[in-house]
Amino acid sequence: MSKEEAPQGGTGSGLPQKITGTIENTHAFLQETRVEMRKVTWPSREDVISTTGVVLATVAFFAIYLYFVEQGAARAVGYLLKRFGA
């Protein structure tokens, strides 16, 4: 076999080209990400504060509601256990 007919693979597997391609792809991805992030409409400080307030109030409401639901269920189970069983 001559040099031109050498089989592909082995030590000349193209690894440096794969690494270079990966670096180029990563660079392109980061550039595209930067362009897309510039298109984002970010909320104002007032919007963030008011939305955070709504979220905190909703969480507090449901926490209190679920506390009372659980207390009621525990009392009901306790009553049923006293009345009919254990």
Residue pairs with C-beta under 8 A, 6 or more apart in sequence:
43 51
